[in-house]
Amino acid sequence: VYIAGDNVQGSFETTVPQYGKVTSHMIADSAYTYSWSSMNNQGYKFPKMKTSGTTPSNAGMSGSQSFDMNQNYGYNCKGWTKDPSFFVPPANITFKSY
């Protein structure tokens, strides 16, 4: 995950049963959030959500897995110089607006 001001970019890998490794991506700027995955060349574009100052819950989640707050996760933060290209949605993905 890369963060610079109002911009966030993240890439995440997971294994999907019957499919294999899937890489999911997201970019958020001051106006929109874009998301797409390696499963196809279509993504989604959402207006940036306004924050209310409250923490979201898992109440709306479906499926058999969710984020386990009690599990230990590792991360390693490092400083970086903002690279504007990290926050540009890819040209080869068609984004459907919501």
C-alpha positions as CSV (number, residue, x, y, z in Angstrom):
1,V,0.0,0.0,0.0
2,Y,1.3,3.4,-0.9
3,I,-0.1,6.6,0.6
4,A,0.6,10.3,-0.3
5,G,-1.8,13.0,0.8
6,D,-5.3,12.1,-0.4
7,N,-4.0,9.3,-2.6
8,V,-3.8,5.6,-1.8
9,Q,-2.8,2.7,-4.0
10,G,-2.8,-0.9,-2.9
11,S,-2.2,-4.3,-4.5
12,F,-3.2,-7.5,-2.8
13,E,-2.7,-11.2,-3.7
14,T,-5.0,-14.0,-2.7
15,T,-5.8,-17.6,-3.9
16,V,-9.3,-18.2,-5.2
17,P,-10.4,-21.9,-5.1
18,Q,-10.9,-23.3,-8.7
19,Y,-9.1,-20.3,-10.2
20,G,-5.7,-19.8,-8.6
21,K,-3.8,-16.7,-7.7
22,V,-5.7,-13.4,-8.1
23,T,-4.1,-9.9,-7.7
24,S,-6.6,-7.1,-6.8
25,H,-5.8,-3.5,-7.0
26,M,-7.3,-0.2,-5.8
27,I,-6.5,3.5,-6.3
28,A,-8.2,6.2,-4.3
29,D,-7.7,9.9,-4.9
30,S,-9.6,13.0,-3.6
31,A,-12.6,12.3,-5.9
32,Y,-12.8,8.5,-6.8
33,T,-11.9,5.0,-5.8
34,Y,-11.0,2.6,-8.6
35,S,-10.8,-1.2,-8.1
36,W,-9.9,-4.1,-10.5
37,S,-8.3,-7.5,-10.5
38,S,-6.3,-9.8,-12.6
39,M,-9.4,-11.9,-13.3
40,N,-10.6,-9.6,-16.1
41,N,-10.0,-6.2,-17.8
42,Q,-13.0,-4.5,-16.3
43,G,-12.9,-2.5,-13.0
44,Y,-15.2,-0.3,-11.0
45,K,-15.1,3.5,-10.3
46,F,-16.9,4.8,-7.2
47,P,-17.2,8.4,-5.9
48,K,-15.0,8.8,-2.9
49,M,-16.9,8.0,0.3
50,K,-17.1,10.7,2.9
51,T,-15.8,9.6,6.3
52,S,-18.0,10.0,9.3
53,G,-15.3,9.6,11.9
54,T,-16.7,6.2,13.0
55,T,-15.2,2.8,12.4
56,P,-17.0,0.5,10.0
57,S,-18.1,-2.9,11.2
58,N,-18.2,-6.3,9.5
59,A,-22.0,-6.3,9.6
60,G,-22.4,-6.2,5.9
61,M,-19.8,-8.8,5.0
62,S,-20.9,-12.0,3.4
63,G,-19.0,-15.3,2.8
64,S,-17.1,-17.6,5.0
65,Q,-14.1,-15.3,5.6
66,S,-13.6,-12.0,7.2
67,F,-10.8,-9.9,8.7
68,D,-9.8,-11.5,12.1
69,M,-8.9,-8.7,14.5
70,N,-7.2,-11.2,16.8
71,Q,-4.8,-12.6,14.2
72,N,-1.3,-11.3,14.1
73,Y,-0.4,-9.6,10.8
74,G,3.0,-8.3,9.7
75,Y,3.8,-5.1,8.0
76,N,6.9,-3.0,7.4
77,C,6.4,0.8,6.7
78,K,9.1,2.8,4.9
79,G,9.2,6.4,3.8
80,W,9.1,7.1,0.1
81,T,9.0,10.0,-2.4
82,K,5.6,10.3,-4.0
83,D,5.5,8.9,-7.6
84,P,2.4,10.3,-9.3
85,S,2.3,7.3,-11.7
86,F,1.3,5.0,-8.7
87,F,-2.0,6.8,-8.6
88,V,-3.1,6.7,-12.2
89,P,-5.7,4.0,-13.1
90,P,-4.4,1.7,-15.9
91,A,-5.4,2.5,-19.5
92,N,-6.0,-1.2,-20.3
93,I,-8.9,-1.5,-17.8
94,T,-12.4,-0.3,-18.6
95,F,-14.0,1.2,-15.5
96,K,-17.7,1.0,-14.9
97,S,-18.9,4.0,-12.9
98,Y,-21.3,3.8,-9.9
